[in-house]
Amino acid sequence: MPKIESPEPFYSMSRRAGDMLFLSGFGPVKDGEVIGANIEEQTIFTMDAMKDVLESEGATWDHAMRVNVFLLNMQDRDGFNATYMNYFKKRQRMPTRRLIGAGDMYLGILVEIDAVAYLGDT
C-alpha cells in the first residue's frame, strides 16, 4: 500500500525516522466536513483513518507506543475509552497515553488523536 499523503501542504500525515513513526493529529474531518455526530462515531472515523496511515507505513495499532488524545468535552471520556479499547483488544500491553480536555477544536470536532509507533523489533 502506498504511503498516504496529507490533504494539506503544511504537514505530513506521518513521518518515519528509523524505526520510529510519528502520526500527525487526526480528527473526524473529511473534505472539510465533520464526520460523526457523537464521540463514538467520531472516534471510530479517527481511529480508522489512523489505522489506514499506519498500514500504509507497514504498521498496525500493535506498533503504537504513545497516543495523545484531545477531547472537546471531558464528559465524553467514557464513550471515547469504550470505543478506543476496541482497537486494542488483542494487546497485552497498551500504549502509553495522555488524554487532555481541549477547549477549542477545529470545526468543533469532539476528538483529535496523534500517535508514535515503533516499527523495530518489539
Backbone as ProteinMPNN parsed JSONL, in Angstrom:
{"seq_chain_A": "MPKIESPEPFYSMSRRAGDMLFLSGFGPVKDGEVIGANIEEQTIFTMDAMKDVLESEGATWDHAMRVNVFLLNMQDRDGFNATYMNYFKKRQRMPTRRLIGAGDMYLGILVEIDAVAYLGDT", "coords_chain_A": {"N_chain_A": [[0.85, -1.184, 0.0], [0.63, 2.206, -0.858], [2.233, 5.061, 0.668], [0.186, 7.26, 2.542], [-0.713, 10.456, 1.673], [-0.8, 13.83, 2.936], [-3.726, 15.921, 2.917], [-3.274, 18.568, 3.077], [-0.881, 21.209, 2.51], [0.865, 21.924, 4.556], [1.628, 20.039, 6.462], [2.633, 16.613, 7.193], [1.014, 13.442, 7.016], [2.237, 11.368, 8.266], [5.532, 10.681, 9.515], [8.56, 9.041, 9.177], [11.324, 8.056, 11.113], [14.006, 6.291, 11.138], [13.29, 3.517, 13.041], [11.101, 4.668, 14.172], [7.812, 5.965, 13.97], [5.856, 8.715, 13.386], [2.694, 9.992, 13.818], [0.573, 12.529, 12.642], [-1.801, 14.836, 14.171], [-5.032, 13.572, 14.104], [-8.403, 13.93, 13.148], [-12.032, 13.741, 13.039], [-12.609, 14.556, 10.228], [-13.401, 15.055, 6.864], [-12.797, 16.133, 3.669], [-13.262, 18.764, 4.506], [-15.542, 18.549, 6.051], [-17.186, 17.672, 9.084], [-17.257, 14.434, 10.372], [-19.521, 12.258, 11.793], [-21.689, 12.318, 14.601], [-21.433, 12.039, 17.313], [-19.276, 11.195, 20.136], [-18.478, 8.523, 19.914], [-18.876, 7.819, 17.171], [-17.202, 9.72, 15.976], [-14.745, 9.0, 17.063], [-14.381, 6.408, 16.006], [-14.182, 6.992, 13.224], [-11.835, 8.552, 13.262], [-9.873, 6.836, 14.438], [-9.922, 4.756, 12.554], [-8.997, 6.107, 10.273], [-6.416, 6.704, 11.118], [-5.458, 4.101, 11.397], [-5.414, 3.323, 8.705], [-3.296, 4.945, 7.784], [-1.202, 3.991, 9.394], [-1.068, 1.36, 8.384], [-0.317, 1.941, 5.771], [2.278, 2.512, 6.148], [3.356, 0.149, 6.85], [2.679, -0.734, 9.39], [0.732, -1.483, 12.388], [-1.912, -1.014, 14.827], [-0.773, -2.379, 16.903], [1.842, -1.589, 16.953], [1.833, 0.874, 18.129], [3.15, 3.055, 20.501], [2.821, 5.365, 21.961], [0.064, 7.436, 22.568], [-1.726, 10.366, 22.085], [-4.509, 12.105, 23.178], [-7.07, 14.402, 22.559], [-9.869, 15.834, 23.848], [-12.857, 17.572, 23.202], [-14.869, 17.783, 25.073], [-14.616, 16.739, 28.335], [-16.527, 15.169, 29.463], [-17.051, 13.268, 27.611], [-15.28, 11.263, 27.969], [-15.687, 8.546, 28.925], [-17.235, 7.382, 26.843], [-15.436, 7.733, 24.752], [-13.244, 6.142, 25.681], [-14.394, 3.539, 25.748], [-14.851, 3.057, 23.03], [-12.274, 3.403, 21.949], [-10.893, 1.254, 23.143], [-11.707, -0.898, 21.612], [-9.905, -1.057, 19.552], [-7.674, -2.187, 20.557], [-7.976, -4.738, 21.59], [-6.562, -7.216, 21.468], [-4.12, -6.726, 22.543], [-1.548, -7.177, 24.904], [-0.146, -5.302, 26.308], [-0.915, -1.991, 26.652], [-0.548, 1.062, 24.688], [1.313, 3.894, 25.955], [-0.431, 6.778, 27.191], [-1.926, 10.008, 26.847], [-4.564, 12.008, 27.879], [-6.374, 14.805, 27.235], [-8.398, 17.585, 28.05], [-9.618, 19.758, 25.691], [-10.321, 23.034, 24.936], [-11.015, 24.337, 22.549], [-11.613, 23.233, 19.456], [-10.753, 22.359, 16.092], [-13.204, 23.097, 13.742], [-15.083, 22.405, 15.626], [-14.849, 19.728, 16.297], [-15.056, 16.69, 18.232], [-12.954, 15.113, 19.058], [-9.419, 14.669, 18.791], [-6.53, 12.958, 17.743], [-3.163, 11.905, 18.102], [-0.182, 9.963, 17.417], [2.65, 7.858, 18.253], [4.616, 5.398, 16.865], [6.521, 2.37, 17.081], [8.532, 0.649, 14.919], [10.447, -1.248, 14.954], [12.088, -4.173, 16.285], [9.864, -5.579, 18.381]], "CA_chain_A": [[0.0, 0.0, 0.0], [1.465, 3.411, -0.885], [2.116, 5.992, 1.784], [-0.929, 8.191, 2.417], [-0.248, 11.843, 1.708], [-1.654, 14.815, 3.589], [-4.52, 16.764, 2.024], [-2.832, 19.95, 3.291], [0.544, 21.353, 2.178], [1.681, 22.374, 5.677], [2.027, 18.947, 7.358], [2.598, 15.251, 6.685], [0.17, 12.549, 7.815], [3.178, 10.607, 9.083], [6.963, 10.803, 9.199], [9.34, 7.959, 9.753], [12.72, 8.314, 11.429], [14.496, 4.971, 11.556], [12.202, 2.617, 13.446], [10.031, 5.446, 14.793], [6.815, 6.522, 13.066], [5.1, 9.766, 14.051], [1.449, 10.328, 13.132], [0.024, 13.848, 12.945], [-3.111, 14.841, 14.806], [-6.139, 13.158, 13.243], [-9.739, 14.191, 13.655], [-13.104, 13.228, 12.193], [-12.884, 15.537, 9.176], [-13.127, 14.609, 5.501], [-13.17, 17.157, 2.691], [-13.73, 19.947, 5.212], [-16.791, 18.275, 6.76], [-17.081, 16.842, 10.277], [-17.881, 13.122, 10.223], [-19.99, 11.694, 13.057], [-22.463, 13.238, 15.432], [-21.148, 11.846, 18.734], [-17.879, 10.834, 20.393], [-18.207, 7.178, 19.426], [-18.751, 7.876, 15.71], [-16.016, 10.498, 15.624], [-13.574, 8.211, 17.439], [-14.244, 5.34, 15.012], [-13.663, 7.579, 11.99], [-10.461, 8.99, 13.502], [-9.009, 5.667, 14.632], [-9.828, 4.044, 11.275], [-8.115, 6.893, 9.401], [-5.054, 6.486, 11.609], [-5.128, 2.718, 11.05], [-5.047, 3.326, 7.287], [-1.957, 5.524, 7.648], [-0.276, 3.01, 9.973], [-0.912, 0.265, 7.431], [0.422, 2.423, 4.599], [3.691, 2.56, 6.555], [3.753, -1.2, 7.26], [2.465, -0.877, 10.831], [-0.628, -1.681, 12.888], [-2.066, -0.425, 16.154], [0.124, -3.083, 17.821], [3.11, -0.867, 16.981], [1.67, 2.163, 18.825], [3.798, 3.154, 21.803], [2.323, 6.558, 22.648], [-1.119, 8.034, 21.955], [-2.201, 11.595, 22.729], [-5.921, 12.306, 22.867], [-7.626, 15.694, 22.936], [-11.326, 15.812, 23.802], [-13.515, 18.855, 23.386], [-15.624, 17.692, 26.333], [-14.147, 15.636, 29.172], [-17.676, 14.311, 29.742], [-17.037, 12.221, 26.589], [-14.17, 10.352, 28.27], [-16.12, 7.15, 28.996], [-17.598, 6.959, 25.491], [-14.192, 7.621, 23.988], [-12.472, 4.984, 26.143], [-15.058, 2.299, 25.325], [-14.619, 2.907, 21.592], [-10.82, 3.279, 21.792], [-10.471, -0.085, 23.554], [-11.991, -1.851, 20.534], [-8.752, -1.108, 18.666], [-6.544, -2.785, 21.273], [-8.459, -5.941, 22.298], [-5.612, -8.326, 21.478], [-2.836, -6.294, 23.105], [-1.255, -7.464, 26.303], [0.281, -4.029, 26.89], [-1.47, -0.83, 25.95], [0.41, 2.161, 24.527], [1.165, 4.967, 26.924], [-1.435, 7.685, 26.654], [-2.284, 11.257, 27.514], [-5.895, 12.453, 27.484], [-6.461, 16.2, 27.652], [-9.57, 18.355, 27.647], [-9.229, 20.889, 24.842], [-11.461, 23.936, 24.897], [-11.353, 24.859, 21.223], [-11.141, 22.259, 18.483], [-11.009, 22.672, 14.696], [-14.569, 22.827, 13.274], [-15.902, 21.898, 16.717], [-14.76, 18.275, 16.439], [-15.065, 16.232, 19.616], [-11.738, 14.366, 19.379], [-8.25, 14.654, 17.918], [-5.591, 11.965, 18.259], [-1.9, 11.681, 17.414], [0.444, 8.751, 17.938], [4.014, 7.49, 17.918], [4.739, 3.937, 16.75], [7.861, 1.813, 16.949], [8.439, -0.384, 13.901], [11.573, -2.174, 15.086], [11.831, -5.431, 16.969], [9.085, -5.33, 19.595]], "C_chain_A": [[0.887, 1.236, 0.0], [1.22, 4.293, 0.338], [0.982, 6.97, 1.517], [-0.415, 9.608, 2.609], [-1.278, 12.75, 2.38], [-2.479, 15.589, 2.563], [-4.109, 18.239, 2.101], [-1.34, 20.067, 3.01], [1.443, 21.641, 3.384], [1.983, 21.295, 6.713], [1.962, 17.612, 6.618], [1.684, 14.424, 7.579], [1.045, 11.722, 8.751], [4.593, 10.898, 8.605], [7.67, 9.674, 9.908], [10.774, 8.416, 9.957], [13.287, 7.012, 11.983], [13.321, 4.054, 11.841], [11.031, 3.346, 14.091], [9.111, 6.029, 13.719], [5.95, 7.492, 13.859], [3.872, 10.088, 13.212], [0.971, 11.699, 13.591], [-1.289, 13.712, 13.707], [-4.194, 14.528, 13.789], [-7.446, 13.496, 13.929], [-10.764, 13.696, 12.665], [-13.53, 14.235, 11.128], [-12.501, 14.942, 7.831], [-13.659, 15.659, 4.551], [-13.798, 18.38, 3.357], [-15.021, 19.775, 5.987], [-16.523, 17.377, 7.964], [-17.874, 15.559, 10.05], [-18.259, 12.607, 11.604], [-20.629, 12.732, 13.942], [-22.157, 13.112, 16.915], [-19.714, 11.339, 18.898], [-17.545, 9.456, 19.846], [-17.99, 7.188, 17.905], [-17.49, 8.625, 15.29], [-14.731, 9.747, 15.975], [-13.334, 7.1, 16.433], [-13.658, 5.895, 13.721], [-12.182, 7.927, 12.143], [-9.508, 7.813, 13.631], [-8.853, 4.865, 13.342], [-8.916, 4.78, 10.296], [-6.657, 6.705, 9.817], [-4.575, 5.075, 11.277], [-4.705, 2.624, 9.583], [-3.636, 3.873, 7.074], [-0.912, 4.584, 8.244], [-0.003, 1.894, 8.969], [-0.139, 0.694, 6.184], [1.922, 2.497, 4.874], [4.186, 1.193, 7.033], [3.568, -1.473, 8.733], [0.997, -1.182, 11.126], [-0.736, -0.962, 14.227], [-1.187, -1.136, 17.179], [1.484, -2.405, 17.93], [3.037, 0.451, 17.757], [2.295, 2.101, 20.216], [3.233, 4.299, 22.639], [1.145, 7.111, 21.863], [-1.502, 9.262, 22.77], [-3.616, 11.864, 22.235], [-6.357, 13.664, 23.398], [-9.136, 15.609, 22.763], [-11.87, 17.213, 24.005], [-14.226, 18.895, 24.73], [-15.129, 16.5, 27.145], [-15.295, 14.712, 29.58], [-17.753, 13.155, 28.746], [-15.988, 11.148, 26.864], [-14.604, 8.887, 28.267], [-16.495, 6.604, 27.621], [-16.385, 6.809, 24.601], [-13.445, 6.354, 24.373], [-13.084, 3.671, 25.683], [-14.804, 2.029, 23.851], [-13.144, 2.657, 21.308], [-10.353, 1.854, 22.096], [-10.737, -1.131, 22.479], [-10.811, -2.016, 19.581], [-7.558, -1.83, 19.294], [-6.922, -4.066, 21.999], [-7.4, -7.024, 22.451], [-4.282, -7.974, 22.126], [-2.712, -6.675, 24.558], [-0.847, -6.183, 27.024], [-0.247, -2.907, 26.02], [-0.365, 0.199, 25.715], [0.261, 3.145, 25.694], [0.204, 5.983, 26.326], [-1.574, 8.934, 27.52], [-3.654, 11.634, 26.98], [-6.118, 13.83, 28.101], [-7.787, 16.782, 27.199], [-9.101, 19.585, 26.883], [-10.447, 21.782, 24.632], [-11.893, 24.416, 23.53], [-10.753, 23.92, 20.19], [-11.568, 22.69, 17.082], [-12.405, 22.208, 14.297], [-15.488, 22.272, 14.363], [-15.879, 20.393, 16.88], [-14.647, 17.904, 17.911], [-13.765, 15.56, 20.038], [-10.66, 14.621, 18.326], [-7.222, 13.745, 18.565], [-4.31, 12.009, 17.433], [-1.209, 10.493, 18.067], [1.897, 8.66, 17.505], [4.073, 5.958, 17.926], [6.207, 3.549, 16.604], [7.774, 0.617, 16.016], [9.584, -1.389, 13.96], [11.139, -3.464, 15.771], [11.131, -5.162, 18.297], [9.092, -6.549, 20.47]], "O_chain_A": [[1.822, 1.306, 0.797], [0.151, 4.269, 0.948], [0.83, 7.457, 0.397], [0.243, 9.909, 3.604], [-2.474, 12.459, 2.385], [-1.996, 15.882, 1.468], [-4.544, 19.055, 1.289], [-0.6, 19.113, 3.248], [2.666, 21.605, 3.251], [2.55, 21.61, 7.759], [1.329, 17.493, 5.569], [1.594, 14.684, 8.779], [0.654, 11.413, 9.877], [4.821, 11.299, 7.463], [7.416, 9.388, 11.078], [11.364, 9.071, 9.098], [13.076, 6.675, 13.148], [12.462, 3.842, 10.985], [10.066, 2.708, 14.514], [9.574, 6.521, 12.691], [5.378, 7.127, 14.886], [3.99, 10.418, 12.032], [0.964, 11.994, 14.786], [-1.818, 12.612, 13.866], [-4.26, 15.155, 12.731], [-7.576, 13.361, 15.145], [-10.41, 13.274, 11.564], [-14.667, 14.708, 11.125], [-11.411, 14.391, 7.673], [-14.83, 16.034, 4.617], [-14.751, 18.96, 2.835], [-15.549, 20.747, 6.527], [-15.734, 16.436, 7.882], [-19.018, 15.594, 9.595], [-17.409, 12.527, 12.491], [-20.175, 13.873, 14.026], [-22.563, 13.965, 17.704], [-19.023, 11.085, 17.911], [-16.435, 9.241, 19.361], [-17.013, 6.619, 17.417], [-16.795, 8.212, 14.362], [-13.737, 9.852, 15.256], [-12.191, 6.869, 16.039], [-12.718, 5.314, 13.178], [-11.374, 7.632, 11.262], [-8.45, 7.796, 13.001], [-7.771, 4.349, 13.063], [-8.147, 4.149, 9.571], [-5.774, 6.564, 8.971], [-3.415, 4.881, 10.916], [-3.746, 1.925, 9.257], [-2.87, 3.329, 6.279], [0.154, 4.399, 7.658], [1.148, 1.528, 8.732], [0.606, -0.099, 5.609], [2.732, 2.539, 3.948], [5.294, 1.08, 7.556], [4.228, -2.354, 9.284], [0.143, -1.145, 10.24], [0.234, -0.371, 14.703], [-0.882, -0.561, 18.224], [2.205, -2.625, 18.903], [4.067, 1.075, 18.013], [2.0, 1.202, 21.004], [3.173, 4.215, 23.866], [1.212, 7.242, 20.641], [-1.591, 9.202, 23.996], [-3.884, 11.853, 21.033], [-6.056, 14.03, 24.534], [-9.628, 15.345, 21.666], [-11.404, 17.952, 24.871], [-14.193, 19.903, 25.436], [-15.217, 15.362, 26.683], [-15.05, 13.582, 30.001], [-18.442, 12.167, 29.0], [-15.828, 10.222, 26.07], [-13.933, 8.061, 27.649], [-16.115, 5.486, 27.273], [-16.302, 5.882, 23.795], [-13.053, 5.574, 23.505], [-12.356, 2.771, 25.265], [-14.566, 0.885, 23.464], [-12.807, 1.785, 20.507], [-9.51, 1.312, 21.381], [-10.054, -2.154, 22.439], [-10.73, -3.02, 18.872], [-6.548, -2.056, 18.629], [-6.237, -4.447, 22.949], [-7.355, -7.688, 23.486], [-3.406, -8.831, 22.247], [-3.647, -6.516, 25.344], [-1.158, -5.996, 28.201], [-0.045, -2.889, 24.806], [0.632, 0.222, 26.437], [-0.789, 3.211, 26.333], [0.038, 6.049, 25.108], [-1.37, 8.913, 28.734], [-3.887, 11.588, 25.772], [-6.059, 14.001, 29.318], [-8.247, 16.506, 26.091], [-8.282, 20.359, 27.379], [-11.494, 21.308, 24.19], [-13.029, 24.86, 23.364], [-9.533, 23.822, 20.063], [-12.617, 23.311, 16.908], [-12.749, 21.043, 14.497], [-16.551, 21.73, 14.06], [-16.766, 19.823, 17.515], [-14.199, 18.704, 18.733], [-13.489, 15.441, 21.232], [-10.949, 14.767, 17.138], [-7.055, 13.754, 19.785], [-4.359, 12.137, 16.21], [-1.605, 10.061, 19.149], [2.321, 9.289, 16.535], [3.632, 5.313, 18.878], [7.019, 4.306, 16.073], [7.03, -0.327, 16.283], [9.68, -2.278, 13.114], [9.952, -3.787, 15.82], [11.717, -4.594, 19.218], [8.49, -6.541, 21.544]]}, "name": "protein", "num_of_chains": 1, "seq": "MPKIESPEPFYSMSRRAGDMLFLSGFGPVKDGEVIGANIEEQTIFTMDAMKDVLESEGATWDHAMRVNVFLLNMQDRDGFNATYMNYFKKRQRMPTRRLIGAGDMYLGILVEIDAVAYLGDT"}
